[in-house]
Amino acid sequence: MGQKTVQMINESDEFELVGGYNPGIDVAHMQGMGLNDNVKLFSQLDEIETDADVWIDFTVPSAVFGNVKFAIEHGIHPVVGTSGMKEDQIKQLQQLAKEKQVGGIIAPNFGLSAVLLMKFAKEAAKYLPDVEIIEMHHDDKLDAPSGTALSTAQMISEVRGDKPAPKSEETLPGVRGGDYKGIKIHSVRLPGYVAHEQVLFGSKGEALTIRQDSFDRGSFMNGVKLAVPAAAKATELIVGLENIL
């Protein structure tokens, strides 16, 4: 995702890349990403000195909270595509953004098809409250469930409330998946996949499936392009790309 972001910025007349940060790793390998001589590279958070307007974060769950906190404290508007942050961490960052008047965007998914899936699923849940979610990702993804699947469940829960999932006696522990307020979430991790999600609704005599597929990471860049200028003007930390569309 970092490489795709660099490529998108270099191809855009609207943005200029001024810095790159890869924690704890020698920055030499980043030179092959099409960076010009004016781009400052950093391997430690406390070394960063920049006049950047926007901080784009595609890192890992263990690093993202500290990264975004640093950005807001230094007046840099974050655009965050890293999933895995806990709800209380997001609330802390939202409070900090409000105090500093440095807003930004946290998006579980920058793919427009994924954002539309969440919106459609929320609408469908008003009429079909029995639902389960299957999310499928590449085998290098560290967090499960995906941020998109969890956000989908949260949006569905807003309109259908808490509804216990059907009871099952598991002969294999965990086979029924995770449970978010009665919505079962199943995570698949396999090579060859990028990012995919299905939301399955069931009712008497009928069923509805909403599915989206991201076949290439470049598809997420359309959402990042939309998020960067919106984040640069934001005075609060917005959660969800759908809230700026």
LOFIGU-497043 format. One record per residue: x negated, z negated, y negated of N, C-alpha, C in turn; residue number from 1. Coordinates in steps of 0.2 Angstrom, whole numbers, always signed. Layout:
<atoms>
ATOM     n.u     n.w     n.v    ca.u    ca.w    ca.v     c.u     c.w     c.v   num
ATOM       X       Z       Y       X       Z       Y       X       Z       Y   NUM
...
</atoms>
This chain:
<atoms>
ATOM     n.u     n.w     n.v    ca.u    ca.w    ca.v     c.u     c.w     c.v   num
ATOM      -4      +0      +6      +0      +0      +0      -4      +0      -6     1
ATOM     -10      -4      -6     -14      -4     -12     -17      +3     -13     2
ATOM     -19      +7      -8     -22     +14      -9     -16     +18     -11     3
ATOM     -10     +18      -9      -5     +22     -12      -3     +20     -19     4
ATOM      -4     +14     -21      -3     +12     -28      -8     +15     -32     5
ATOM     -14     +15     -30     -20     +18     -34     -19     +25     -35     6
ATOM     -17     +29     -30     -15     +36     -30     -10     +37     -35     7
ATOM      -4     +33     -34      +1     +34     -39      -1     +34     -46     8
ATOM      -4     +28     -48      -7     +27     -55     -11     +33     -57     9
ATOM     -16     +35     -53     -20     +40     -55     -17     +47     -56    10
ATOM     -11     +48     -53      -7     +54     -54      -2     +53     -59    11
ATOM      -1     +48     -62      +4     +46     -67      +1     +47     -74    12
ATOM      +4     +50     -79      +2     +50     -86      +4     +44     -90    13
ATOM      +9     +40     -86     +12     +34     -90      +7     +27     -89    14
ATOM      +3     +27     -84      +0     +21     -82      -8     +22     -82    15
ATOM     -12     +17     -83     -19     +17     -82     -21     +12     -78    16
ATOM     -26     +13     -73     -28      +8     -69     -34      +5     -73    17
ATOM     -34      -2     -73     -40      -5     -77     -43     -10     -73    18
ATOM     -41     -12     -67     -44     -17     -63     -41     -17     -55    19
ATOM     -45     -19     -51     -43     -20     -44     -46     -27     -41    20
ATOM     -42     -30     -37     -44     -37     -34     -43     -37     -27    21
ATOM     -48     -38     -23     -47     -39     -16     -50     -45     -13    22
ATOM     -47     -50     -12     -49     -57     -12     -54     -58      -6    23
ATOM     -60     -61      -7     -65     -63      -2     -69     -57      +1    24
ATOM     -68     -51      -1     -71     -45      +2     -75     -41      -3    25
ATOM     -81     -39      -1     -85     -35      -5     -81     -29      -8    26
ATOM     -82     -28     -15     -78     -23     -18     -81     -16     -17    27
ATOM     -86     -16     -14     -89      -9     -13     -85      -4      -9    28
ATOM     -81      -6      -5     -77      -2      -1     -71      +1      -5    29
ATOM     -70      -2     -10     -64      +0     -15     -66      +6     -19    30
ATOM     -73      +7     -19     -75     +13     -23     -73     +20     -20    31
ATOM     -71     +20     -14     -69     +26     -11     -61     +28     -12    32
ATOM     -58     +24     -16     -51     +25     -18     -49     +29     -24    33
ATOM     -54     +32     -26     -53     +37     -32     -53     +33     -39    34
ATOM     -57     +27     -39     -57     +23     -45     -62     +26     -50    35
ATOM     -61     +26     -56     -66     +29     -61     -70     +23     -63    36
ATOM     -75     +24     -67     -80     +20     -69     -78     +14     -74    37
ATOM     -72     +15     -77     -69     +10     -81     -65      +5     -78    38
ATOM     -64      +6     -71     -60      +1     -68     -64      -5     -65    39
ATOM     -63     -11     -67     -66     -17     -65     -64     -20     -59    40
ATOM     -69     -21     -54     -67     -23     -48     -69     -31     -47    41
ATOM     -64     -35     -43     -66     -42     -42     -64     -44     -35    42
ATOM     -68     -49     -33     -67     -51     -26     -65     -59     -26    43
ATOM     -65     -62     -32     -63     -69     -33     -58     -69     -39    44
ATOM     -53     -73     -37     -48     -74     -42     -50     -77     -49    45
ATOM     -55     -82     -49     -57     -85     -55     -62     -81     -58    46
ATOM     -64     -75     -56     -69     -70     -59     -65     -65     -64    47
ATOM     -58     -65     -63     -55     -60     -66     -54     -61     -73    48
ATOM     -56     -55     -77     -55     -55     -84     -53     -48     -86    49
ATOM     -47     -48     -89     -44     -41     -89     -39     -41     -95    50
ATOM     -37     -36     -98     -32     -35    -103     -26     -31    -100    51
ATOM     -25     -31     -94     -20     -28     -90     -13     -31     -93    52
ATOM      -8     -26     -93      -1     -28     -94      +3     -30     -88    53
ATOM      +1     -27     -83      +5     -28     -76      +0     -29     -71    54
ATOM      +2     -33     -66      -2     -35     -60      +3     -33     -54    55
ATOM      +0     -28     -50      +4     -25     -44      +1     -29     -38    56
ATOM      +5     -32     -35      +3     -36     -29      +5     -34     -22    57
ATOM      +1     -31     -18      +2     -29     -11      -3     -33      -7    58
ATOM      -2     -39      -6      -7     -43      -2      -5     -46      +4    59
ATOM      -5     -52      +5      -3     -56     +11      +1     -62      +9    60
ATOM      +5     -65     +14      +9     -70     +12      +5     -77     +10    61
ATOM      -1     -77     +13      -5     -83     +11      -8     -83      +4    62
ATOM      -8     -77      +1     -12     -76      -5      -7     -75     -11    63
ATOM      -1     -73     -10      +3     -70     -15      +5     -75     -20    64
ATOM      +7     -81     -18      +9     -86     -23      +4     -88     -28    65
ATOM      -2     -89     -26      -8     -90     -30      -9     -84     -35    66
ATOM      -9     -78     -32     -10     -72     -36      -5     -72     -42    67
ATOM      +1     -73     -40      +7     -72     -45      +6     -77     -50    68
ATOM      +5     -83     -48      +4     -89     -53      -1     -88     -58    69
ATOM      -7     -85     -55     -13     -83     -60     -11     -78     -65    70
ATOM      -7     -73     -62      -5     -68     -67      -1     -70     -72    71
ATOM      +4     -74     -71      +9     -76     -76      +5     -81     -81    72
ATOM      +1     -85     -78      -3     -90     -83      -7     -86     -87    73
ATOM      -9     -80     -86     -14     -76     -90     -10     -71     -93    74
ATOM      -4     -71     -94      +0     -66     -98      +1     -60     -95    75
ATOM      +0     -59     -88      +1     -52     -85      +7     -52     -81    76
ATOM     +11     -47     -82     +18     -46     -79     +17     -44     -72    77
ATOM     +19     -48     -67     +18     -46     -60     +24     -42     -57    78
ATOM     +22     -37     -53     +26     -33     -49     +24     -34     -42    79
ATOM     +28     -38     -38     +26     -40     -32     +30     -37     -26    80
ATOM     +26     -34     -21     +29     -31     -15     +27     -35      -9    81
ATOM     +23     -40     -10     +21     -44      -4     +27     -49      -2    82
ATOM     +29     -49      +4     +34     -53      +7     +31     -59     +10    83
ATOM     +35     -64     +11     +33     -70     +15     +33     -76     +10    84
ATOM     +34     -76      +4     +35     -82      +0     +41     -86      +1    85
ATOM     +40     -92      +1     +46     -97      +2     +50     -97      -4    86
ATOM     +57     -99      -3     +61    -100      -8     +59    -104     -14    87
ATOM     +56    -110     -12     +54    -115     -17     +48    -112     -21    88
ATOM     +44    -108     -18     +38    -105     -22     +41    -100     -27    89
ATOM     +46     -96     -25     +49     -91     -30     +52     -95     -36    90
ATOM     +55    -100     -34     +58    -104     -40     +53    -107     -44    91
ATOM     +48    -109     -41     +42    -112     -46     +39    -106     -50    92
ATOM     +39    -100     -48     +36     -95     -51     +41     -93     -57    93
ATOM     +48     -93     -55     +53     -91     -60     +53     -96     -66    94
ATOM     +52    -102     -64     +51    -108     -69     +45    -106     -74    95
ATOM     +40    -105     -71     +34    -104     -75     +34     -98     -79    96
ATOM     +37     -92     -76     +38     -86     -80     +43     -88     -86    97
ATOM     +48     -92     -85     +52     -94     -91     +49     -97     -96    98
ATOM     +45    -102     -94     +41    -106     -99     +36    -102    -103    99
ATOM     +33     -97     -99     +27     -93    -102     +30     -87    -106   100
ATOM     +37     -85    -104     +40     -79    -107     +36     -73    -104   101
ATOM     +34     -73     -98     +30     -68     -95     +34     -66     -89   102
ATOM     +39     -61     -89     +43     -60     -83     +40     -54     -79   103
ATOM     +43     -53     -74     +41     -48     -69     +46     -46     -64   104
ATOM     +44     -43     -58     +49     -42     -53     +46     -43     -46   105
ATOM     +49     -47     -42     +48     -48     -35     +53     -43     -31   106
ATOM     +50     -39     -27     +55     -34     -23     +53     -35     -16   107
ATOM     +58     -37     -12     +57     -37      -4     +55     -30      -2   108
ATOM     +58     -25      -5     +56     -18      -3     +57     -13      -9   109
ATOM     +52      -9     -10     +52      -4     -16     +55      +3     -14   110
ATOM     +57      +3      -7     +60     +10      -5     +67     +10      -8   111
ATOM     +69     +15     -11     +76     +16     -14     +81     +16      -8   112
ATOM     +79     +19      -2     +84     +19      +3     +85     +12      +6   113
ATOM     +80      +7      +6     +81      +0      +8     +85      -4      +3   114
ATOM     +85      -2      -4     +89      -6      -9     +96      -4      -8   115
ATOM     +97      +3      -7    +104      +5      -6    +107      +2      +1   116
ATOM    +103      +2      +6    +105      -2     +12    +108      -9     +11   117
ATOM    +104     -12      +7    +106     -19      +5    +113     -19      +1   118
ATOM    +113     -15      -3    +120     -15      -7    +126     -13      -3   119
ATOM    +125      -8      +1    +130      -5      +6    +132     -11     +11   120
ATOM    +127     -14     +13    +128     -19     +18    +132     -25     +15   121
ATOM    +131     -27      +9    +134     -32      +5    +142     -30      +4   122
ATOM    +143     -24      +3    +150     -21      +2    +153     -21      +8   123
ATOM    +150     -19     +14    +153     -19     +20    +155     -26     +23   124
ATOM    +151     -31     +21    +152     -38     +24    +159     -41     +21   125
ATOM    +161     -38     +16    +168     -41     +13    +173     -39     +18   126
ATOM    +172     -34     +22    +178     -32     +27    +176     -33     +34   127
ATOM    +169     -33     +35    +167     -34     +42    +162     -39     +42   128
ATOM    +164     -46     +43    +159     -51     +42    +155     -53     +48   129
ATOM    +156     -50     +54    +152     -51     +60    +147     -46     +60   130
ATOM    +141     -48     +59    +135     -44     +58    +128     -47     +61   131
ATOM    +124     -42     +63    +117     -44     +65    +112     -39     +62   132
ATOM    +106     -41     +61    +101     -36     +58     +95     -35     +62   133
ATOM     +93     -29     +63     +87     -28     +67     +82     -24     +62   134
ATOM     +76     -27     +61     +71     -24     +57     +65     -22     +61   135
ATOM     +62     -17     +60     +57     -14     +64     +51     -12     +59   136
ATOM     +45     -15     +61     +39     -13     +57     +33     -12     +61   137
ATOM     +28     -10     +58     +21      -8     +61     +18     -15     +63   138
ATOM     +14     -15     +68     +11     -21     +72      +6     -25     +68   139
ATOM      +5     -22     +62      +0     -26     +57      +4     -31     +52   140
ATOM     +10     -30     +52     +14     -34     +47     +14     -42     +50   141
ATOM     +12     -46     +45     +11     -53     +47     +17     -57     +47   142
ATOM     +22     -56     +42     +28     -61     +42     +34     -58     +46   143
ATOM     +38     -62     +48     +44     -60     +52     +49     -66     +50   144
ATOM     +55     -64     +49     +57     -58     +48     +55     -55     +41   145
ATOM     +56     -48     +40     +54     -45     +34     +57     -48     +28   146
ATOM     +54     -47     +22     +58     -49     +16     +64     -45     +15   147
ATOM     +64     -39     +17     +70     -35     +16     +76     -37     +21   148
ATOM     +74     -39     +27     +80     -41     +32     +82     -48     +29   149
ATOM     +78     -53     +27     +80     -59     +24     +85     -58     +18   150
ATOM     +82     -54     +14     +86     -52      +8     +93     -49      +9   151
ATOM     +93     -45     +14    +100     -42     +17    +104     -47     +19   152
ATOM    +102     -52     +23    +106     -58     +26    +108     -62     +20   153
ATOM    +104     -63     +15    +106     -67      +9    +112     -64      +5   154
ATOM    +111     -57      +4    +116     -54      +0    +123     -54      +4   155
ATOM    +122     -53     +11    +128     -53     +15    +132     -60     +15   156
ATOM    +128     -65     +15    +130     -72     +15    +134     -73      +9   157
ATOM    +132     -70      +3    +135     -72      -3    +142     -70      -3   158
ATOM    +144     -65      +1    +151     -62      +1    +155     -65      +7   159
ATOM    +152     -66     +13    +155     -68     +19    +155     -76     +20   160
ATOM    +150     -79     +17    +149     -86     +18    +146     -88     +24   161
ATOM    +146     -94     +26    +143     -96     +33    +148     -95     +38   162
ATOM    +146     -91     +43    +150     -90     +49    +146     -90     +55   163
ATOM    +147     -95     +59    +143     -96     +65    +142     -90     +70   164
ATOM    +136     -88     +72    +136     -83     +77    +139     -84     +83   165
ATOM    +141     -80     +87    +144     -81     +94    +139     -85     +98   166
ATOM    +141     -90    +102    +137     -94    +106    +135     -91    +112   167
ATOM    +128     -92    +114    +125     -89    +119    +121     -94    +123   168
ATOM    +121     -93    +129    +116     -97    +133    +110     -93    +135   169
ATOM    +104     -95    +131     +98     -90    +132     +95     -92    +138   170
ATOM     +94     -87    +142     +90     -88    +148     +82     -87    +147   171
ATOM     +81     -84    +141     +74     -82    +138     +74     -85    +131   172
ATOM     +71     -91    +130     +71     -94    +123     +70     -89    +117   173
ATOM     +74     -89    +112     +73     -84    +106     +76     -77    +107   174
ATOM     +79     -76    +113     +81     -69    +114     +86     -67    +109   175
ATOM     +90     -72    +106     +95     -70    +102     +93     -69     +94   176
ATOM     +87     -70     +93     +84     -69     +87     +84     -75     +82   177
ATOM     +82     -75     +76     +82     -80     +71     +90     -80     +68   178
ATOM     +91     -86     +65     +98     -87     +63     +98     -89     +55   179
ATOM    +101     -84     +51    +102     -86     +44    +109     -87     +42   180
ATOM    +111     -93     +42    +118     -94     +41    +123     -91     +45   181
ATOM    +121     -90     +52    +126     -87     +56    +124     -80     +57   182
ATOM    +120     -77     +53    +118     -70     +54    +111     -69     +58   183
ATOM    +112     -66     +64    +106     -66     +68    +101     -60     +66   184
ATOM     +95     -62     +65     +90     -57     +63     +85     -56     +69   185
ATOM     +83     -50     +70     +79     -48     +76     +73     -44     +73   186
ATOM     +67     -46     +74     +61     -43     +72     +57     -39     +77   187
ATOM     +56     -33     +76     +52     -28     +81     +45     -27     +77   188
ATOM     +40     -27     +81     +33     -25     +78     +30     -21     +84   189
ATOM     +29     -14     +82     +26      -9     +86     +22      -4     +82   190
ATOM     +16      -2     +86     +13      +3     +83     +17     +10     +82   191
ATOM     +15     +14     +77     +19     +20     +76     +25     +19     +71   192
ATOM     +27     +13     +70     +33     +12     +65     +30     +10     +58   193
ATOM     +34     +11     +53     +32      +9     +46     +36      +4     +44   194
ATOM     +42      +6     +42     +47      +0     +40     +54      +3     +41   195
ATOM     +58      +0     +44     +65      +2     +46     +70      -4     +47   196
ATOM     +76      -3     +46     +81      -8     +46     +88      -5     +48   197
ATOM     +91      -9     +53     +98      -8     +55    +102     -14     +53   198
ATOM    +108     -13     +50    +113     -18     +50    +119     -16     +54   199
ATOM    +120     -20     +59    +126     -18     +63    +132     -23     +62   200
ATOM    +137     -20     +61    +144     -23     +60    +148     -22     +66   201
ATOM    +152     -27     +68    +157     -26     +74    +163     -29     +72   202
ATOM    +169     -26     +74    +175     -28     +73    +180     -26     +79   203
ATOM    +186     -28     +80    +190     -26     +86    +191     -18     +86   204
ATOM    +188     -15     +91    +189      -8     +92    +185      -3     +88   205
ATOM    +180      -6     +84    +176      -2     +80    +169      -5     +78   206
ATOM    +165      -1     +76    +158      -4     +74    +155      +1     +68   207
ATOM    +151      -2     +64    +148      +1     +59    +140      +0     +59   208
ATOM    +136      +5     +58    +129      +4     +58    +126      +7     +52   209
ATOM    +123      +3     +48    +119      +6     +42    +112      +5     +43   210
ATOM    +108     +11     +42    +101     +11     +44     +97     +15     +39   211
ATOM     +91     +12     +38     +86     +16     +33     +80     +16     +37   212
ATOM     +76     +21     +35     +69     +22     +38     +64     +24     +33   213
ATOM     +59     +21     +33     +53     +23     +28     +48     +26     +33   214
ATOM     +47     +32     +33     +42     +35     +37     +35     +36     +34   215
ATOM     +34     +35     +28     +28     +35     +24     +28     +30     +19   216
ATOM     +22     +26     +18     +21     +21     +13     +22     +24      +6   217
ATOM     +21     +31      +5     +21     +34      -1     +29     +34      -4   218
ATOM     +33     +33      +1     +40     +32      -2     +42     +26      -6   219
ATOM     +38     +21      -5     +39     +15      -9     +37     +16     -16   220
ATOM     +33     +21     -18     +30     +22     -24     +35     +24     -30   221
ATOM     +41     +27     -28     +46     +28     -32     +49     +22     -35   222
ATOM     +49     +17     -31     +52     +10     -33     +47      +6     -38   223
ATOM     +40      +7     -36     +35      +4     -40     +35      +7     -47   224
ATOM     +36     +14     -47     +36     +17     -54     +41     +15     -58   225
ATOM     +47     +13     -55     +53     +10     -59     +51      +3     -61   226
ATOM     +48      -1     -57     +47      -8     -58     +42      -9     -63   227
ATOM     +36      -5     -64     +31      -7     -68     +33      -7     -76   228
ATOM     +37      -2     -79     +39      -3     -86     +44      -8     -87   229
ATOM     +48      -9     -81     +53     -14     -82     +50     -21     -82   230
ATOM     +45     -22     -78     +41     -29     -78     +38     -30     -84   231
ATOM     +35     -25     -87     +31     -26     -93     +35     -28     -99   232
ATOM     +42     -27     -99     +46     -29    -104     +50     -36    -102   233
ATOM     +49     -38     -96     +54     -43     -94     +51     -50     -97   234
ATOM     +56     -55     -98     +54     -61    -100     +56     -66     -95   235
ATOM     +58     -64     -89     +60     -68     -83     +58     -65     -77   236
ATOM     +57     -69     -72     +55     -66     -65     +61     -64     -61   237
ATOM     +62     -57     -61     +68     -54     -57     +66     -53     -50   238
ATOM     +71     -55     -46     +70     -54     -39     +75     -49     -36   239
ATOM     +72     -43     -34     +76     -38     -31     +76     -32     -35   240
ATOM     +74     -26     -33     +74     -20     -36     +81     -18     -39   241
ATOM     +86     -20     -35     +92     -17     -37     +95     -20     -43   242
ATOM     +91     -25     -46     +93     -29     -52     +90     -25     -58   243
ATOM     +86     -20     -57     +84     -16     -63     +87      -8     -62   244
ATOM     +90      -7     -57     +92      +0     -56     +99      +1     -60   245
</atoms>
